[in-house]
Amino acid sequence: MKRETKFISLDGFEKIETVKTAKKIRNHKSSAPLKTLKKFFKISASLAGDYTKSLKASLKRKKSAKPTLLEQHYANKRRQGAEKLSTTVIARGTAYSKSRALRYSSDKKPVKLAKKKIILGLATSFVAVTLCALTATSTLSFDAFATKKPFESEETAAVKTLSPDSKLSKQISSEISSDDNIMTDGFGLYIDGKLAGVSLDKEALEKALEDDLNDYKKKYDSGTTDEYANEVKIVFGTYKSNLVDSSENIVKNNKDKFSYSLSTDIEYTDTVDYDIEVEYDDDEYTDYYEVVRKGVEGEVKYVYRATYVDGKYTDSKLLKEETIKEVVNRKVIKGTKKRVKHHSSSSSSSSGSSSSSSGSSSYSSGGSSSGSFIWPLPYTSNITSGYGSRWGSFHSGIDIAAGGCYGQTIVAADGGTVEWAGYDSSGYGNYVIINHHNGYKTLYGHCSTVYVSSGQSVSQGQSIAAVGSTGDSTGPHLHFEVRTSGGSRLNPSNFV
């Protein structure tokens, strides 16, 4: 196809020449890669031809070369089995080998050069093809890629949309609550294996549970700890969207399903009773009694770790035991020497008749003390309540009772003088106090009947009253006390 092209002449713009040409005008950008490829193939074909010609010439020279006399001689010697060549032959062979090596290397130079040219041509062509590809792609537009947003996974997008907790839009919330078939990933709160609600924010749900526990123990000190006594778990999974709610509402709506275990320290102080240490003196009579050291009760502080489940005590553990005040035992001295009694014949007779009338020869003479006490209720030796702390108060004696004891005889623990016999409002009801004139007194309370009167002398073992339940009494029994002359109460179990 012929085309006409007009050029501006050298003489100026008025004269224009028209040249007819058959050469097709191509776009420069599109024809450049094609020219490069053609040039690449032309160079490669030329190098391949040079290599082939050089290889053929080398083979031709190798075939036309005839062996020299030295080569023939060496070959003959080998065939004849010669072991060594002469020094001259070896020297000549070495010179020959060097010359032949030089000759062959000169023959191979064109071949090596051709190989290098081919490799260089291939590398150049590869670079050219790469440049062509880059030139072609430069015409493409990258506007679409420039405006594309970074890739986001569905889970990331869901978290951005639904978190933080309880901030769903009104539209999404209404769709979720109206459609049971919508499913969403979330964190389910399980109480004793049952689903209580679903939150979209695990940290918010954990904080709501922690706040609930802190609220339960706020009335206690900082050392108090608590936890859920039942099984409470947070499980990630896929749930129906209509179960989704704020973490605060989930915990609040299931408050009655939680069981709380609370542990706290409890301190209290208790008293420790002192014992009575008795020291015997053989030089003193049996009615001798002296307190040489007063008794002092001790104090001990206990610290327990108590556990309560839903407000009910379940267990405790002793953490600490501290002595605040040491116990001081009471120390007394008692005489062991018995008095020698001298009686006239008449008094002995009257004494014998008195003993006979009392029914027992072991009783002491009226008003005199033997220095020791006997059991005051022969009917039974059963103690129903001991000496010491009882029911939040102090029990100053021992209670002696058994079935059928009402009306049974009460005897004097030792001889002496009756200081009191009768009834008053002290709580003892009908009672008797005997002074033994040796630093001791005994009391017999809650009697039904009193057999003696104030100022009367009684002997050890003499009947003085009957068991009853008068005064502040819980039933028929004998309340028995041992006192000092000054009124201090002692433990009767140390005397009878």
C-alpha positions as CSV (number, residue, x, y, z in Angstrom):
1,M,0.0,0.0,0.0
2,K,1.4,3.4,-1.0
3,R,1.1,6.5,1.0
4,E,1.9,10.1,0.4
5,T,3.8,12.2,3.0
6,K,4.2,16.0,2.7
7,F,7.4,17.7,4.0
8,I,8.2,21.4,4.4
9,S,11.0,22.2,1.9
10,L,14.2,23.9,2.8
11,D,13.3,27.0,0.9
12,G,10.5,27.8,3.3
13,F,6.9,27.1,4.2
14,E,5.5,28.1,0.8
15,K,6.9,25.1,-1.1
16,I,5.8,21.7,0.1
17,E,7.1,18.5,-1.4
18,T,5.1,15.3,-1.7
19,V,7.0,12.0,-1.4
20,K,5.4,8.7,-2.3
21,T,6.6,5.7,-0.1
22,A,5.6,2.2,0.5
23,K,7.1,2.1,4.0
24,K,4.4,1.6,6.6
25,I,4.6,4.0,9.5
26,R,4.3,2.2,12.8
27,N,3.8,3.4,16.3
28,H,7.2,3.8,18.0
29,K,6.1,2.3,21.3
30,S,4.6,-0.8,19.7
31,S,7.4,-1.5,17.2
32,A,10.4,-1.2,19.5
33,P,10.0,-4.6,21.2
34,L,9.5,-6.3,17.9
35,K,12.7,-4.9,16.5
36,T,14.6,-6.0,19.6
37,L,13.4,-9.6,19.2
38,K,14.4,-9.7,15.5
39,K,17.8,-8.4,16.4
40,F,18.1,-11.1,19.1
41,F,17.3,-13.9,16.7
42,K,19.7,-12.6,14.1
43,I,22.6,-12.4,16.5
44,S,21.8,-15.8,17.9
45,A,21.7,-17.4,14.4
46,S,25.0,-15.7,13.4
47,L,26.8,-17.0,16.6
48,A,25.4,-20.5,16.1
49,G,26.8,-20.6,12.5
50,D,30.2,-19.4,13.6
51,Y,30.4,-22.1,16.3
52,T,29.4,-24.8,13.8
53,K,32.0,-23.7,11.2
54,S,34.8,-23.7,13.9
55,L,33.8,-27.2,15.1
56,K,33.9,-28.6,11.6
57,A,37.3,-27.1,10.8
58,S,38.8,-28.4,14.1
59,L,37.6,-32.0,13.3
60,K,39.0,-31.7,9.8
61,R,42.5,-30.7,11.0
62,K,42.5,-33.4,13.6
63,K,41.8,-36.1,10.9
64,S,44.4,-34.8,8.4
65,A,47.2,-34.7,11.0
66,K,49.7,-37.7,10.6
67,P,51.6,-39.3,13.5
68,T,55.3,-38.2,13.8
69,L,58.2,-40.6,14.0
70,L,58.5,-40.1,17.8
71,E,54.8,-41.1,18.2
72,Q,55.3,-44.2,16.1
73,H,58.4,-45.1,18.1
74,Y,56.6,-44.7,21.4
75,A,53.7,-46.8,20.2
76,N,56.0,-49.6,19.1
77,K,57.8,-49.6,22.4
78,R,54.5,-49.9,24.3
79,R,53.5,-52.8,22.1
80,Q,56.9,-54.5,22.7
81,G,56.4,-54.3,26.5
82,A,59.1,-51.9,27.3
83,E,58.9,-50.7,30.9
84,K,60.8,-47.5,30.7
85,L,61.9,-45.0,28.0
86,S,65.3,-43.5,27.9
87,T,65.8,-40.1,29.4
88,T,66.1,-38.6,25.9
89,V,62.9,-40.2,24.7
90,I,61.1,-38.9,27.8
91,A,62.5,-35.4,27.3
92,R,61.5,-35.4,23.7
93,G,58.1,-36.8,24.6
94,T,57.5,-34.0,27.2
95,A,58.5,-31.4,24.6
96,Y,56.2,-33.0,22.1
97,S,53.3,-33.1,24.6
98,K,53.7,-29.4,25.3
99,S,53.8,-28.5,21.6
100,R,50.8,-30.6,20.9
101,A,48.9,-29.1,23.8
102,L,49.6,-25.6,22.5
103,R,48.5,-26.7,19.0
104,Y,45.2,-28.1,20.2
105,S,44.6,-25.1,22.5
106,S,45.0,-22.8,19.5
107,D,42.5,-24.9,17.6
108,K,39.9,-24.7,20.4
109,K,40.1,-20.9,20.9
110,P,37.5,-20.1,18.2
111,V,35.2,-22.8,19.8
112,K,35.4,-21.3,23.3
113,L,35.0,-17.8,21.9
114,A,31.8,-18.9,20.1
115,K,30.4,-20.4,23.3
116,K,31.0,-17.1,25.2
117,K,29.3,-15.1,22.5
118,I,26.2,-17.4,22.5
119,I,25.9,-17.1,26.3
120,L,26.3,-13.3,26.1
121,G,23.7,-13.1,23.3
122,L,21.2,-15.2,25.3
123,A,21.6,-12.9,28.4
124,T,21.2,-9.8,26.3
125,S,18.1,-11.2,24.7
126,F,16.6,-12.1,28.1
127,V,17.2,-8.5,29.4
128,A,15.6,-7.1,26.2
129,V,12.5,-9.3,26.5
130,T,12.1,-8.2,30.2
131,L,12.4,-4.6,29.2
132,C,9.7,-5.1,26.5
133,A,7.4,-6.7,29.0
134,L,7.8,-3.8,31.4
135,T,7.3,-1.3,28.6
136,A,4.0,-3.0,27.7
137,T,2.7,-3.1,31.2
138,S,3.5,0.6,31.7
139,T,0.6,1.5,29.6
140,L,-1.9,-0.2,32.0
141,S,-3.8,1.9,34.6
142,F,-3.4,1.2,38.3
143,D,-6.2,3.3,39.5
144,A,-8.3,0.3,40.5
145,F,-5.5,-1.1,42.6
146,A,-4.7,2.3,44.2
147,T,-8.3,2.6,45.5
148,K,-8.7,-1.0,46.7
149,K,-9.0,-1.3,50.5
150,P,-6.7,-3.7,52.5
151,F,-8.0,-7.2,52.9
152,E,-10.1,-7.9,56.0
153,S,-11.2,-11.4,57.2
154,E,-14.8,-11.9,58.1
155,E,-13.9,-12.4,61.7
156,T,-12.0,-9.1,61.9
157,A,-14.8,-7.3,60.2
158,A,-17.3,-8.9,62.6
159,V,-15.3,-7.9,65.6
160,K,-15.0,-4.3,64.4
161,T,-18.7,-4.2,63.7
162,L,-19.9,-5.9,66.9
163,S,-17.3,-4.7,69.5
164,P,-17.1,-3.2,71.9
165,D,-19.8,-5.0,74.0
166,S,-23.4,-3.8,73.8
167,K,-22.7,-1.2,71.1
168,L,-24.7,-2.7,68.2
169,S,-26.6,-0.4,66.1
170,K,-30.4,-0.2,66.6
171,Q,-31.0,-1.7,63.2
172,I,-28.8,-4.8,63.7
173,S,-30.1,-5.3,67.2
174,S,-33.7,-5.3,65.9
175,E,-32.8,-7.8,63.2
176,I,-31.0,-10.1,65.6
177,S,-33.9,-10.1,68.1
178,S,-36.5,-10.8,65.5
179,D,-34.7,-13.7,63.7
180,D,-33.8,-16.9,65.5
181,N,-32.0,-18.2,62.5
182,I,-29.2,-15.7,62.5
183,M,-26.0,-17.2,64.0
184,T,-23.0,-15.3,65.3
185,D,-19.7,-16.0,67.1
186,G,-19.6,-15.0,70.7
187,F,-18.8,-16.0,74.3
188,G,-21.4,-18.1,76.1
189,L,-21.7,-18.0,79.9
190,Y,-22.5,-21.5,81.3
191,I,-23.7,-22.0,84.8
192,D,-23.7,-25.6,86.0
193,G,-23.5,-26.7,82.4
194,K,-26.5,-24.6,81.2
195,L,-26.2,-21.6,78.8
196,A,-27.1,-18.4,80.6
197,G,-26.4,-15.8,77.9
198,V,-24.0,-14.8,75.1
199,S,-21.7,-11.8,75.1
200,L,-19.6,-10.5,72.2
201,D,-16.8,-9.2,74.5
202,K,-15.0,-11.8,76.6
203,E,-13.1,-9.2,78.7
204,A,-16.3,-7.4,79.5
205,L,-18.0,-10.6,80.6
206,E,-15.0,-11.6,82.8
207,K,-15.1,-8.1,84.4
208,A,-18.8,-8.4,85.1
209,L,-18.2,-11.7,86.9
210,E,-15.4,-10.2,88.9
211,D,-17.5,-7.1,89.9
212,D,-20.2,-9.5,91.1
213,L,-17.8,-11.4,93.3
214,N,-16.3,-8.1,94.7
215,D,-19.9,-6.9,95.5
216,Y,-20.6,-10.0,97.4
217,K,-17.6,-9.6,99.8
218,K,-17.6,-5.8,100.1
219,K,-18.9,-6.0,103.8
220,Y,-15.8,-7.9,104.9
221,D,-12.1,-6.9,105.3
222,S,-9.5,-6.9,102.6
223,G,-8.3,-10.4,103.6
224,T,-11.6,-12.0,102.7
225,T,-11.7,-14.0,99.5
226,D,-14.6,-15.5,97.5
227,E,-15.3,-17.5,94.5
228,Y,-18.2,-19.3,92.8
229,A,-19.0,-22.5,94.6
230,N,-20.8,-23.9,91.5
231,E,-19.4,-24.3,87.9
232,V,-19.1,-21.1,86.0
233,K,-17.5,-21.2,82.5
234,I,-17.0,-18.9,79.5
235,V,-17.0,-20.9,76.2
236,F,-16.4,-19.4,72.7
237,G,-18.6,-20.7,70.0
238,T,-21.4,-20.0,67.4
239,Y,-24.7,-19.1,69.0
240,K,-28.1,-17.8,68.0
241,S,-27.9,-14.0,67.8
242,N,-31.1,-13.5,69.8
243,L,-29.2,-14.7,72.8
244,V,-26.7,-11.9,72.6
245,D,-26.9,-9.4,75.4
246,S,-24.6,-7.1,77.4
247,S,-22.3,-8.7,79.9
248,E,-23.8,-6.7,82.8
249,N,-27.3,-7.8,81.9
250,I,-26.3,-11.5,81.6
251,V,-24.7,-11.5,85.1
252,K,-27.6,-9.5,86.6
253,N,-30.3,-11.7,85.2
254,N,-28.7,-14.9,86.4
255,K,-27.8,-13.6,89.9
256,D,-30.0,-16.3,91.6
257,K,-28.2,-19.1,89.8
258,F,-24.7,-18.3,91.3
259,S,-23.5,-20.0,94.5
260,Y,-20.8,-18.2,96.5
261,S,-18.0,-19.6,98.6
262,L,-16.6,-16.9,101.0
263,S,-13.5,-17.4,103.3
264,T,-12.6,-14.9,106.1
265,D,-10.5,-14.8,109.2
266,I,-12.2,-14.9,112.6
267,E,-10.4,-13.9,115.8
268,Y,-11.5,-14.6,119.4
269,T,-10.0,-14.7,122.8
270,D,-10.7,-17.5,125.4
271,T,-9.7,-17.9,129.0
272,V,-7.7,-20.9,130.3
273,D,-8.5,-22.2,133.8
274,Y,-5.6,-22.6,136.3
275,D,-5.0,-25.8,138.3
276,I,-4.4,-26.1,142.0
277,E,-1.0,-27.4,143.1
278,V,-1.2,-29.0,146.6
279,E,1.9,-29.3,148.7
280,Y,1.6,-31.4,151.9
281,D,3.3,-30.5,155.2
282,D,3.7,-33.3,157.7
283,D,4.4,-30.8,160.5
284,E,1.0,-29.2,160.2
285,Y,-2.3,-30.7,161.3
286,T,-4.9,-31.9,158.8
287,D,-7.1,-28.9,159.4
288,Y,-4.2,-26.7,158.2
289,Y,-4.7,-25.1,154.8
290,E,-2.7,-22.2,153.4
291,V,-2.8,-20.5,149.9
292,V,0.8,-19.6,149.1
293,R,0.2,-18.5,145.5
294,K,-2.9,-17.2,144.0
295,G,-4.2,-18.7,140.7
296,V,-4.5,-16.5,137.6
297,E,-6.5,-17.5,134.5
298,G,-4.7,-17.3,131.2
299,E,-5.8,-15.8,127.9
300,V,-5.3,-17.2,124.4
301,K,-6.1,-15.6,121.0
302,Y,-7.2,-18.0,118.2
303,V,-7.3,-17.1,114.5
304,Y,-9.5,-19.4,112.4
305,R,-10.0,-19.3,108.6
306,A,-13.8,-19.9,108.3
307,T,-15.6,-20.8,105.1
308,Y,-19.2,-20.0,104.3
309,V,-21.2,-21.2,101.3
310,D,-24.2,-19.0,100.5
311,G,-24.0,-17.6,104.1
312,K,-23.9,-21.0,105.9
313,Y,-20.8,-22.1,107.8
314,T,-19.2,-25.2,106.3
315,D,-15.6,-25.5,107.5
316,S,-12.8,-23.8,109.5
317,K,-9.1,-24.2,109.9
318,L,-6.9,-23.0,112.8
319,L,-4.3,-20.5,111.4
320,K,-2.8,-19.1,114.5
321,E,-2.8,-19.6,118.3
322,E,-1.2,-16.9,120.4
323,T,-0.9,-16.8,124.2
324,I,-1.8,-13.3,125.5
325,K,-1.6,-14.1,129.2
326,E,0.1,-17.0,130.9
327,V,-1.7,-19.2,133.3
328,V,-0.5,-19.1,136.9
329,N,-1.5,-22.2,138.9
330,R,-2.8,-21.8,142.5
331,K,-0.6,-23.4,145.1
332,V,-1.8,-24.4,148.6
333,I,-0.2,-26.2,151.6
334,K,-2.2,-28.8,153.5
335,G,-1.3,-30.4,156.8
336,T,-1.1,-34.2,157.2
337,K,-0.6,-34.5,160.9
338,K,-3.6,-35.9,162.8
339,R,-4.6,-34.5,166.2
340,V,-4.7,-36.8,169.2
341,K,-8.2,-36.7,170.8
342,H,-8.6,-37.2,174.6
343,H,-12.0,-38.2,175.9
344,S,-13.3,-38.9,179.4
345,S,-15.2,-42.1,180.1
346,S,-18.5,-40.2,180.4
347,S,-17.9,-38.3,177.2
348,S,-16.8,-41.6,175.5
349,S,-20.1,-43.1,176.6
350,S,-22.1,-40.2,175.4
351,S,-20.1,-40.1,172.3
352,G,-20.7,-43.8,171.7
353,S,-24.4,-43.4,172.3
354,S,-24.5,-40.5,169.9
355,S,-22.6,-42.4,167.3
356,S,-25.0,-45.3,167.8
357,S,-28.0,-43.0,167.3
358,S,-26.5,-41.6,164.1
359,G,-26.1,-45.0,162.7
360,S,-22.4,-44.9,161.9
361,S,-19.3,-45.1,164.1
362,S,-17.2,-43.4,161.4
363,Y,-18.8,-39.9,161.9
364,S,-16.7,-37.3,163.7
365,S,-17.9,-35.9,167.0
366,G,-20.3,-33.0,166.6
367,G,-18.8,-29.8,165.4
368,S,-15.2,-31.1,164.9
369,S,-13.6,-31.3,161.5
370,S,-11.6,-34.3,160.3
371,G,-9.6,-32.2,157.7
372,S,-10.9,-34.2,154.7
373,F,-14.2,-34.4,152.9
374,I,-16.4,-37.3,152.0
375,W,-18.9,-37.6,149.1
376,P,-22.1,-35.6,150.0
377,L,-24.7,-37.8,148.2
378,P,-24.3,-41.5,148.9
379,Y,-27.2,-42.3,146.5
380,T,-25.0,-41.6,143.4
381,S,-21.6,-40.4,142.3
382,N,-22.7,-39.2,138.9
383,I,-21.7,-35.6,138.1
384,T,-24.0,-34.0,135.5
385,S,-22.2,-30.6,135.4
386,G,-18.6,-29.7,136.4
387,Y,-16.9,-26.7,137.9
388,G,-16.0,-23.9,135.5
389,S,-17.4,-22.0,132.5
390,R,-20.9,-23.0,131.5
391,W,-23.6,-21.5,129.2
392,G,-21.8,-18.2,129.0
393,S,-21.3,-17.9,132.8
394,F,-19.2,-19.5,135.6
395,H,-20.5,-22.6,137.4
396,S,-19.0,-22.3,141.0
397,G,-19.7,-26.0,142.0
398,I,-20.6,-29.4,140.7
399,D,-24.0,-30.9,140.1
400,I,-24.7,-34.4,141.3
401,A,-27.8,-36.3,140.1
402,A,-29.2,-39.5,138.7
403,G,-32.6,-41.0,138.0
404,G,-34.7,-41.3,141.2
405,C,-32.4,-39.0,143.2
406,Y,-35.3,-36.7,144.3
407,G,-35.7,-36.9,148.1
408,Q,-32.4,-38.9,148.6
409,T,-30.4,-38.0,151.7
410,I,-27.6,-35.4,151.6
411,V,-24.8,-35.7,154.3
412,A,-22.3,-33.3,155.6
413,A,-18.9,-33.6,153.8
414,D,-17.1,-32.9,157.1
415,G,-18.0,-31.8,160.6
416,G,-18.6,-28.2,161.6
417,T,-21.2,-25.6,162.4
418,V,-24.2,-24.7,160.3
419,E,-23.9,-21.1,159.1
420,W,-27.1,-21.1,157.0
421,A,-30.1,-23.4,156.6
422,G,-33.2,-22.3,154.8
423,Y,-34.4,-20.5,151.7
424,D,-33.6,-17.1,150.0
425,S,-33.7,-15.5,146.6
426,S,-30.0,-16.1,145.8
427,G,-31.0,-18.9,143.3
428,Y,-29.9,-21.8,145.5
429,G,-33.4,-22.4,146.8
430,N,-33.3,-24.3,150.0
431,Y,-29.6,-24.7,150.9
432,V,-27.2,-25.3,153.8
433,I,-23.8,-23.8,154.5
434,I,-21.4,-25.5,157.0
435,N,-18.3,-23.8,158.4
436,H,-15.7,-26.5,159.1
437,H,-13.4,-24.1,161.0
438,N,-10.3,-25.1,159.1
439,G,-10.4,-22.4,156.4
440,Y,-13.2,-24.2,154.4
441,K,-16.9,-24.1,154.0
442,T,-19.3,-26.3,152.1
443,L,-22.7,-25.4,150.4
444,Y,-25.5,-27.8,149.6
445,G,-28.1,-26.2,147.2
446,H,-31.6,-26.8,145.6
447,C,-32.7,-29.1,148.5
448,S,-36.3,-30.2,148.8
449,T,-36.1,-30.3,152.7
450,V,-33.6,-29.0,155.2
451,Y,-33.0,-31.2,158.3
452,V,-30.7,-28.8,160.3
453,S,-30.8,-25.1,161.4
454,S,-28.3,-22.3,161.7
455,G,-25.8,-22.5,164.6
456,Q,-26.2,-26.3,164.9
457,S,-23.1,-28.5,165.1
458,V,-23.0,-31.4,162.7
459,S,-20.7,-34.3,162.3
460,Q,-19.1,-35.7,159.1
461,G,-21.6,-37.9,157.3
462,Q,-24.7,-36.6,159.3
463,S,-27.9,-36.2,157.3
464,I,-28.5,-32.5,156.7
465,A,-31.1,-32.3,153.9
466,A,-32.8,-34.1,151.0
467,V,-32.3,-33.7,147.2
468,G,-34.7,-31.3,145.5
469,S,-35.2,-28.8,142.7
470,T,-35.8,-25.5,144.4
471,G,-34.5,-22.1,143.3
472,D,-32.9,-21.7,139.8
473,S,-32.8,-25.4,139.1
474,T,-33.1,-27.4,135.9
475,G,-34.2,-30.6,137.7
476,P,-33.6,-32.6,140.9
477,H,-29.9,-32.5,141.8
478,L,-27.5,-31.5,144.5
479,H,-25.4,-28.4,143.8
480,F,-22.3,-28.8,146.0
481,E,-19.6,-26.1,146.6
482,V,-16.3,-25.8,148.5
483,R,-15.4,-22.3,149.6
484,T,-12.6,-20.7,151.5
485,S,-13.4,-18.8,154.7
486,G,-13.0,-15.6,152.7
487,G,-15.7,-16.8,150.2
488,S,-13.6,-17.9,147.2
489,R,-15.1,-20.8,145.2
490,L,-12.8,-23.8,144.7
491,N,-13.2,-26.9,142.5
492,P,-14.9,-29.5,144.6
493,S,-13.4,-32.3,142.5
494,N,-10.1,-31.6,144.1
495,F,-11.5,-32.3,147.5
496,V,-14.0,-35.2,147.2
